[in-house]
Amino acid sequence: MKRAATLRLLSDLSNFSGSARLRELLAAGPPVRVRCSPDGRHLLLLRPPGAPAPQLLVAVCGPGEELERAWPVGHPSPLDAFFLPWPMRPALVLVWESGLTEVWGASVGPGWRLLQSTELCPGGGSRVVAVAAARGRLVWCEERQADAKGRLVPRSTAFSHCVCVRTLEPSGEAGTNLGRTDILLHHCPPFELLASRKDVFLVPTATTWPGVGHILLIWSPGKGKVMVAAPSLGLSHSKSLNPGRGDTWDFRTLLRGLPGLLSPRQPLTVHTWAPTLQGLLLLDYRGIVSLVQSHGGSRAVGTLQEAPVGLAGSAALGTFHGTLACVLGSTLELLDMGSGRLLERKVLSTDRVHLLEPLAPGTGDEEELETRGGLRLLSALGLFRVSWEAPQGLELPSAEDLVFEEACEYYQRRSLRGAQLTPEELRHDSIFRAPQALASILQGHVSPSTLLITLRAELRDYRGLEQLKAQLVAGDDEEAGWTQLAEQEVARLLRTELMGDQLAQLNTIFQALPTAAWGAVLRALQLQPDGNGRLRSQAPPDVWKKVLGGTAAGKEPANGILPLFELLCQCLCQLEPRWLPPFVELAQQQGGPGWGAGGPGLPLYRRALAVLGEEGTRPEALELELLLGSGRPKAVLQAVGQLMQKEQWERALEAGLAFGPSSPLLRSEIFKLLLAEFARHRRLDAHLPLLCRLCPPDLAPAELLLLLRTHLPDESEPPTPFPQPGAEPPLTVGLLRVLLEQTGAQGRPSGPVLSLYEDILWDQGTPPPTPPR
C-alpha cells in the first residue's frame, strides 16, 4: 500500500516571542539565513549585510524574550551566527568578517546578555571569509595579508588563506572557555565551511583556483582525520589531522602527496550544499542530487523534476527516514534515497520556505519528541512538519499479543533447551509470571491514562536511551553521545539506593567519564557559586543524605569501591581542586544525624583528606583549606600549627580572627600558640597589630606576663644592653607595652586598683608635676 506524505502545522508562530517581526523577516526579501537551536525552542534569523534593520532576530518559543539587533550604516553586520549546543542554557555566537566574535547567552532573568567578546584574528590584517560551529568548536577560513615570515601576500594569490579552529565551551553560570587557536591548513584556497553533528566539510567556492576547484575536504574531529576527496574522479585519501596532537597541514604539500587528485578536471558546479547526518548533499545546476559521505565516497541520490534556476544556495535539502526532501521555489519533492525514485511532489503556497536542522537527541519535551519522525519546514505561514502517514487499514497486533511475542523472543535467547518456545505456552505456563502480570495490566485492570502517567518519565528515558544507543552504533557524534549516556546513567543511579552493584557502576562511570558524571551530579545537587568563593545548593535533604552516606568508621571500602562522597571529592581533585574545600564545607552544613557529617562516623573533612592520600603526600594548600574549613578545634589547631611551621604568620592570625566570634576558647588557644612564638623570636613583630586584635578580651595583664615568662628563652649569660652579632634580639619593653595596653584597655576595672603596678597601664601619658628644688 502506497504511503502518503502529510504536511502538518506545528505552530502558527504566535507562541514565539516577537512573532510579528518573525513573520515580517520570513516573508520579506532579500533572502534570510535561518538556524534553529538544538532543542528546537529558538529560531535565529540573520539578514545579509546591507539589508534593512533589524539584521538579527532570535525568537523564543514559550517564555522568554527575543533578541533583536541592528547595525547602522557604516557598521558591518555579522558574517554568520550559530547556536551553541550547551546543555545548561541557550547560547549563540556571532562572527564578523573582521574576526570579532561575541557569545550571547540567555540569562536567568528575562532577556539576553553578552557573555564574552574576543578576536579570532588578533594580529590584524586578516579577514574571515567563512565560519562554522561544530561540536563545541569554531572553525573558520581567513584570508591573510602576511605569510608565516611576515611578508605581505597579495590578495590575488590563489593560496593566501588558512583554516583555523578554536574550542568554545561553557564555564560556570555566565562564562565561556575559549581554547587556543590551532591552524588546520596553511596556504589553502578560500573554502566555504559546512558542519554536521560529526564532520566539517570544506567545499570550494566561486573564487577557488580552478585547478583545485574539484576537491573538497572532510574533517572528522572525533576521529582526528581529514578526508581529501574528488567526487568527480571517485578518489579519496585519508590523513591524520588532530590539532590536540599538534597536527597541521600545508595544503599544497598535502595535495602533492596524494596521487591522482590533481588530474585536470572541471571545478564543481554546485547550486546548493547541505550537511546532513548521512553526509554532504549537493545539488548541481542540472537538478542532480549527490551525496558525499564522511569516508569520501560519493553517489548520485536522484534527479529533480526541475533544475534550479534561482540564486546559488536558494534551494533547501534535507533527509528523514531514508527520504530526500528538496524545496525548490514553491515546490517540495520527496525522493527515495535508495532508488532515487520520486515519491511525491507537493506545491506549496509560498516560495520562501526553510528546512530546519533536526533536533539534537535527548532534548525537547514530549511534543517535540513526536516531531522527530519527519522534517520541519519554516515559513511566514508557520512551522510545519512533513512526514509519512501510516497506511490506512493496517491492523496492528494488540498490546497483549506484543507482550507475549516479545517475551517469547527474550526467553528463547536465554533458554538452554532446544524446544521452541511459543506465545501460547507463555500464556498458560505459570513459570513465566512477568509477561502475564504485564498483560493483565494492559487488559484493563489499570486504565491506560493512569498507566501512561505512571510510566511517562520511564518511557521517555527509555526512548531517549534507545535513540542514543542507535546514534552510538551508527558512529554519529561519539563524544557527545557517550557524554549524554553517562549523564543519563548517573542521574538514574542517583534515584536508587546506591548499594552494591549500583555504587560499583557509579564508580565505573566516574572513572571512565568524570566530566560528564560530575555534570550530572552538579545538576542533581543544584550547586551554584555565590560570588564569595562558596557554594550553595537547593537540592532536597534526601539527595544530600545519599551523597553523605558512607562506610562505617574505620572500615575500608570493599574492592576499592568508594562511597559517593569520596567519589565526588576524588572527581573534584581531578577536575577543579579549588572547589573541593567549598564543597566539603557545604556538605558539612547539609549533614544530618547519621548522614556521615553529624553522626558517629568520620568527619567529612577526614573523609576528604583520605581521598587526597596519606599524610605527607597530600597537596599542602588543599589540606590547609580543608582543615580550616572544617570548623573543628583539633583540625583548626593542626592547620595553624602547619602555618606557623611555614612562618605564614599573617594567615595564621587571620585564621584565629575568623574563628574568634564563634569559638572564644579556640581563639584563646590560637593566641597562646602565637604568643609563644612572639616571645621566642622577632619574626612576628611586623604582625603585632593583628596579634593585639587576637588577644582575648578577658585576659588580664598579669596572666599575659605569666604566659610570656613561660616561653621566654633561658638566659645563660648576664644580660647586655645590645644583642651579640647574629643573635636573636630579645623581647623589649616597647613591644611588650603594646600588648599590655591592649589587655589593660579591654580589662580595665571600674573599682579600686587590683595590683600595685596595674595603675600604670591606664596612665594617660601626662607626667606628674616636678617637685620644687
N, C-alpha and C positions, 0 to 999 in steps of 0.2 A: 504494500500500500504506500502511495507516494506521500512524502512528508510535505508539510506546508509551513512556510516561514511566516511568522507573525511579528508585527511591529506594535509593541505595547507602550503606552505612555506611562512613564515612571513619575514624572513631575512636570508641572507647567511652569516651573521656575519661581512660583510665588513663595515657596518655602525657602528661597535663597535670600540672604541679605543683599540689598541693592538690586533687587530683581529688575526694576525698571531700567537701570543703567546696564545691567547684564543683557537684557533683550536688545537694547539700543546698539550695543557694540557687536552683538552677534548678527544683527540684521544689516548694519551699515558696512560700506566699504571704506577703505581698502581691506584686503584680507587680514585677519587677525589670527595670531598664534594662540592656541588653546591647549592648556595642560590641566590634568586632574591629579589631585593628591592621592597617595597610595590607599587611603581609607575611603576615598570617594566623596568626602564631605566638602572639599574645597575645589573651586574652579578658578584657574588663572587665565586671564586674557591679556595678551601683550600686543599692542599695535606697533607697526614698523616705525622707524624714525621719520619724522615729518608729518605724522598723522595728527588729526585734531585731538585735543585733550578730552578725557584723560588717556594717557598711553598705557596705564597699568590698572587692572582691576582684579581683586581677589574676592570672590563671593563665597559665603559660608552657608551650608545647608543646616538649618536649625539655629540654635542660639549662637550668638557671636556677631561681631561687626566686620564689615567688609574693609578691605584695604584699597584705597584709590589714590593714585599718584599721577601727577602731571609735571612735565618739564617744559619750561618756557622756551621760546625761540632762541637759538644760540647755545642751549644746553642739551647735549645729546641724551637721548633716552637709552635704556639698557639694550644691549645686543641680544640677550636671551635671559630667561628666568626659568627656574626649576623648583619643584617641591623636593624637600629632603625627607627620606624615609626614616624619620626619628620617631621612636615609639612613645616618648613622653608628651610631646606637644607638636603641633604642626609648625613647620618652618619652611622658608623659601629663600633662595639665593638669587640675587640679581647681579649680572655681569655686564660691564660696559666694554666698549671697544678699547678704551684706554687701559684696561686691566683692573679698574676699580671694581671691587666686589663687596656687596652688602648682604648680610644674613639677617633676615627678619623672622621673628617668632611671635606666635600668639601668646600673650601674657596671661596670668591668672585672671586678671580683670578683663573688662571689655577692651577690644582694640588690639592693634599690633604694635610692636616696638622693635627698634633696631638693636640687634644683639651684638654685631661686630661689623667693622668695615676694614678692609685690607686691600692691598695691591697685589695683583698677580704678576705684574711686570714692574718691580720696584726700581729697576735701573733707568727707566725712561727710554724713549726712542723705539719702543715696540708697540704693536697693536694686536689685539686679539681678533682673529677672523672667524673663529668657530669655537664653541664650547659645548660640553655635555656633562651630565651628572650621572654617575653610575656607582652604586653600592658604597655610598659614603665617600666618594672621590669626585673631585673636579678635574676634568680633562679638557685641555684647551690647545688650540693651534694658534701660534702667534708668529707674526712677521717681524723679523729683527733687522735693524739697520746696521748692526755691527756683528762681526763674527766672533769666534772664541778668542782671537788675538786682539780684539778692539778695533779692527779695521772696518771702515764703513763699507757696506754692501749695497749696491744699487737695488732699488725696488724691482727692477725688471729681471733680476736674477731668478732663474727657474727654481732654485733650491735654497731660498732665503728664509724658510720657515722652520719651526721646530714644534714638536708636540710635547707638552708637559703635563704632569699630574700632581695633585696635592690632596691629601686626605682631609676630610671635613667631618668632624664628629661632635655630638653634643657633650657639654661639660656642665654638670650640675643643673640648676634650675634655669639659669639665664646666661649661659655662656657657651662658647664653641671652642673646640680644639682644632687648630689648623696645623697640619704637619708640614714638613719641609717640602720644597719644590724639587721634584725629580724629573729629569728630561728623558722621555722615552725615545724620541727620534731627533737626530740632528740633520740639518741640511736636507730637508724634505720639501716637496711642493705643497701648495695650500690644500688642505683636506677639509671636508665637511665631516663633522663628528655626530654620530648617532649612537644611542645607548639603549640596550635592552637590560633585563634584570641581571644578566650574567656576562654580557660581552659589550665591547665598544667597537664600533665599526668606523673605520677611516676611509671615506669614499672620495673619489676625485671630484673636482668642481669644474666649472667652465673655464677657469683661468689656469688649470693644471697643465703643465707642459705636455703636449700631445704624445710624446714618447713614453710616458708612464700613465697616460690617461685611462688605460685599460686595466690598471692594477688597483686593488683595494686591500686593506689590511683589517684583520680581526684580532683584537687584543682581548684575551680572557684573563682578567686579574686573578680569579680564583685558581686558575691553573698555572699562572706565571708564564704564559706562552703567547706568542703573536703568530698569526697565520697570514702569510702573504699569498694572495690568490689572484688569478687572472681568469675570470669566468669565461671569457670568450675563447681562451686557449685550453680550458679544462685542466689547468695546472694549479697546484698549491704546495707551499712549503711551510714547515713549522720551525720556529726558532724560539729559544728561551728569552723571555722578557719579564723579569721580576724586579721592579725598582727597589724592593726591600733588600735585595741582594746586590744592589748596585748595577744591575743590567741596564745598558743603554746601547742604541744602535745609530750609526751613521747611515742614513737612508741609501746613499749611493753605494756604500760598501756592502750593505745588506743585499741590494739587487745584484751587484756584481758576483756575489757568492751563490746565487740561485740560477742555475742554468735554465734557459728556455723562456724565462719571463720577459726578456727584453726583445722577443721576436716582434717584428713590425706588425702592428695591429691597430685598427681604428679605435679611438677613445670610446668609452662607454657613453652612449646617448640615452640618458635616463630622465624620464619625466618626473617621477616621484620615487623616493626611498621611504621605507617604513620598517623599523625594527620590530620584531615580534619574538615570542618565546621560541619559535622554531628556527629563527634565523633572520636574515635580512631580505625583505621583499623589495623588488624593483620593477617598476612599470616603465617600459620604453615607449617611444612615440608611435609604434605600430600597434600598441594595445596588448603586447605580450607581457605577462607577469611571470617573473622568475624568482626563485628562492635560493639565496646563498646561505648555506649552513655554517655553523661555527667551525667545522673541520675543513672548510674551504671548498667543499663540493657544491655544485650548483645544478639546478634542474628547472625546466620550464613547468609552471603550475597550470597555466591556461591562457586563453586569449579572450579579451573582452569583445563584446558585440560592437563597440565603437572605440576608435582610437582617441586618445586625449588630444584636445586642441587648445586648451586653456594655458595659462601661465604654468611654468615648471613648478612642481610641488603642489598644485592646486587639487590633485586627486587625494583620496584618503583610502588607505589599505589596512586591513585587519583580519584576524583569524579567530575562529571559535569552533570547537567540536569538529575539526577536520574540514572546515568550510572557510573559503576565502571570501571576504566581503570587500567590495570596491565601490566607493561613492565617487562618481564622475559627473559633476554638474548636479542635475536633479535626478539622476538615475542610480539605483542601488542594484548591483549584480552580485549574485551568490554563486560561487563555483566550488565544485568538489576538488579538494587539493590532491586527491589521489589520482583521479582520472582527467581532471581539467574540464569536466562536463558542466555546462551551465545548468544550475539547479533552479534558479528563479531570478526574475528581473522585475523590479518594482520602480515605479515612477513616483518621486517624492514631490511634495508641494513647495519645496524651496530648493535653491541651488547652493545655499550656504550651510553645509552640513559638516560636522566634525566628528570623527571617530575618537573616542576616549580610550586611554590606556586601561587594560584590565586591572581590577583591584588586586592589591597585594594579598597573599594568603595570610589568614589569621587576623584580618582586620574587618571592621564593619559590624553592623548589627544583624538581626535576623532578616530584616527586609533586604539588606544589601547582600546577604548570603544567597538569596534566591536569584539575584541579578547576575551571578557569576556564570550562569548557564549560557549566556549569549554575549552580544556585543552592544555597547551603549553608544547611542548617537545623540549629538547635541546640536540644537539649532535655536533660533529665536522663538520657535513654537514650543519648545520644551525639551525634556530629556527622555529619550526613548530607548527601548531595548529590542533588538532583533534576535530571535531565537527560533528553534524548530518546535513545532507543536506536535504533541503525541498523536498518532493516527487514531481516528475515531473507530469505535467498535472493538478496540483491543481489550481482551479480557485478562486482567491481572489476577494472579493467584491470591487467595485470601491470606491475611496475616498469619492465621493459624497454620496453614499449609507451609508458608515460608519458614516458620519457626522449626517445624519438624524436618523439612528438607535441609535447612542449614545445619541443624543439629546432627542429622544423619551423616552429612559430609564430615563434620568435625569429629564425631566419634569414630567414624570409619578410618580416618587418618591416624587416630591414636590407638586403634584396636589391633591386637596381635592375632586375632582369629581370621581364618581365611574366608568364612562365610560372609556374604554380602548383607549389610545391614539395610533395612528398608524403613521408610517413614511409618508404615503401619505397625511395624514391630515396636517402634518407639512410642506410638500412641498407647499401646496396651501393656507394655512391659513396665513394671514398677521399679526397675533398677534405675532408669534414667528419669529422675524427677525434675531436673531443671527445665527441660523443654515443656513438660506437662504443666509446671507451675506458670511459665510464661504464657502458654496457650490458654490456660484458664483465665488469666488476667485479660488477654485480648478477646476472650469470648463474651466479655461484658460484665464480669464481676467488678471491674473498675472502669468508670466512664472514660472514654478516650480523652476528653478535655482535662480531666484530673490527672490522667497518666501523662499527658503531654506537658502539663505544668510541672509535674514532679520530675520528669526526665529531660526537660528542655536544656538545662545547663549541661548535663552529661552528654546529650546528643550533640549539642553544639561543639563541645570539646572533642568528642569522638570524630565528628565530621571534619573539624579543623585538623585533627591529628592524621586522619586518613589522607587529606589533601597534602599535608606536609610530607608524609611518607612518599606519596606519589611524586612530589616535587624532588625529593632527595634521590629517589630511584632514577628519575629522568636526568639527574645531574644539573638541575636548574638552581643557580644561586646557592651552592652548597653551604657556604659560610653562614649566610643569613638563615638558611634552613636549620642548620644544626643549632644555631643560637636560639632560634624560636622554639625548637623542640626542647632544648634544655630549660628554657624559661617556663614552658608549659608543664614540664615534668616536676620541676621544683615547686611550682605553685600547687600542683596536685598533691605532692608529698606533704606539704605544709598543712594540708587539710586532714591528714591522717594522724595516727597516734605516735608516729616516729619511733617505732620499736623494731628491733631485729632487722629484718630484710629491708624495711623502708629506710632506716637510718644508714644501712650499708649502701643502698642505692644512692642516697643523697651524698654520701662521701664520694662515691664514684663520679657523680656529676660534677661536684666541686673540683675534683682532681682533673677531669677532662676539660671542662669549660668553666673556669672560675668566674670570668667576667659575666657571662650570661646567667650563671647561678646567683651571683651577687645581685644582679639587676632584678631578678625575681624576688629575692628577699627584701631588697630596697623598697619595692612596691608593696609587699605584704606588710612590712613594718611601718610604711609611710614615713620614712626618715627624710628630714629636711634640715639643712643648716640654718641657724638663727641669725647669722651675721656676726656673732661674737666668738666664733670658733667652737660652738657647742652644737649638739644635735637635739632635735625634738621629734616626737613620734605621736601619731594619733591612732596607732593600732590598738585594738581592744585588748583587755588583760589576758584573754585565753591564748592569744597569739604569743604574747611575751612569756606566758607560762611554758609553752612548748620550747621557746628559744632558750630559756634559762634552766630548764630541766637538765640534769646530768647524772653522772655515776656517783655512787656513794663515796664519801671521803676516804681517801687512801687507796682506792681501787683503781687499777689501770684499765683503760678501755680494752674491750675484748677484740682481739685480732686487729689491733690498730684502728678500729672504727671510733672516730671522735664524736662526742655529743655535738648537738647543733651549735651551742655557744662557742665551744672550742673551734668548730669548723668555720664559723664566721670570723673569729679572731685570726685564724690562720689565713683565711682568704684576704682579710684586710691587710695583713702583714705583706702579702704578695702584691696587692693592687694599690692600696692607699694607706701606707703605715701611719701617716699623720692623723688619720681619723680613728685609729684604734683606741687611744685614751678617751676621746669624747664618747665613743660607742660604749665602752665599759662603764663610764660614768653615768650615761643614760640608762644602761641596763641595771645599775645599782639602784637608781631611782624607781624603776619599774618593778623590781622584785617584791614578791610577797612571801609570806611564811611558807617554807618548804619548797620554794621555787629554785633554790640554789643561791639566792642573794641574801635572804634573811634567815635561811634555815640552818640546820646543824652541819651542813656540808662545808666545803672550802669556800672562802670568799671569792667573789668574781674576779678581783684583781689577781688573786693567787692562781686562779684557773687560766687567766690571760697570760700571766708570766710563765706558766708551764708550757704554753704554746710557743713562747719565744725561745725556749731552750733551757739548758742548765745554767745555774748561777755562774757568772763569769764569762759566759759566751753570748749573753743577750745584748742587743743594741742598748747602749747606755741611755741614750735620750728617751727611748720608748719606756725603758724600765723606770726611769725617774718620773715620767709623766704618769705612768700607771700607779706608782706608789703615792705620789702627791694627790692624784685624783681619787684615790680610794677613800680618803677621809678617815682611815683607821689610824689611831695614835701610833701603834707599833710601826706601820708602814711609813707614815709621815716622818717619824724619827729616823727610820732607816734611810729615807731619801735625803733628809737634812744631813745625816752623817756622811753620805756619799758626796754631797755638795761641799761639805767642809773639807773632805779629803782632796777634792779638786780645787779648793780655795775659791769657789764661786760664792763669795760671801754675800753679795747683793741678792742673789737668787734665794739663798738660804734665809736671809732676813725677810724677803718678800713672802716666802712660804709661811714663815711664822706669823707675819702680819695678816695673811689671808685667813689663817685659822684662828686668829685671836678672838673675834666676837662669838664664834660658835663653840669654842673649846678653850676656856681660860687656863685649864690645867695643862693642856698641850702647849699653849703659848708660853706658859711658865717654864716648861721643860726645855723648849727650844731656846728660850732666853738664857737659861743656865748653861746649856751647851756652848752657846756663842760667847757668853761672858767668860767662861773658862779659857776660850781661845784669846779673848781680849786681854786677859791677864797674862798670858804666856808670851805673846808677841805683839807687834805693832802693825800687822797687815790688815787689821780691822779698823784702824784709826780713821781711814777715809770714809767709812760707813758708820761713823759714830752717831749721826742723826737718826739713822734707821734703827740702830741698837737702842737709842733712847726711846723711840716710839714703841719698841717691842717690850720695854720694861713693864712688868706687871704693875697695875695701879696700887695694889695693896702691899707692895714690897717696901719695907722700912729701910732707912739709910743704914742702920746698924746691921740688918740682915745682908744688905748689899756688901758692906765691908767684910763681913764674915765669909761670904761666898768668894770674894776676891782673894782674901787671905788664904783660903784653902788651895787656890790654884796658882798663887804666885810662885815663881821658881825659887828654890832654896839658894841663899847667898852663902857661898863657901868662903868668900873673902870679904873684908870690910868694904862698905860702900864707898864709891868715889863720886865726885861731882860730875864727871863725864865718863861715858862708857869706853871700854877698850876698843881699839880699831878692829872692825869686823864683828864685834859682839852685838847682840840684840839690844836695842835701847830699852831701858826699864820703863815701867808704867810711872807716869808723872802725875803730880797733884793737879796740874792743869787739865789733863784728860779726865782724871777721876772726878774733878769738880763738876763737869758737865753731867755725869751720871748721878752724882749726889744731888745736884739741883733738881734733876728730873724726879727722883724719888721723893725729895722734900716737897716739891710743888704738888705732887699727887697725894702725898700723905700728911700734909701739914695739919697738925691738930688744932682744934678750936679752944682747948683748955690750957692748963699750965704746961710748961716745957717738961718733956718726959726724960730728958737726959741732960747732963751738964754741958754738953757741947753741941746739942742739936739746934740751939737757937741761932748758931752762926749760919746755918743753911738758909735761913729766911732773912738774912741781913739785906737791907735794901741798897747796900753799896755806899751809904753816907758814913764816913768815919766819925768817931766821937770828937768833940772839940779838944783842942790842945790845952793841956793844963798850964796855968801861969808858971813862969820861971821863979 
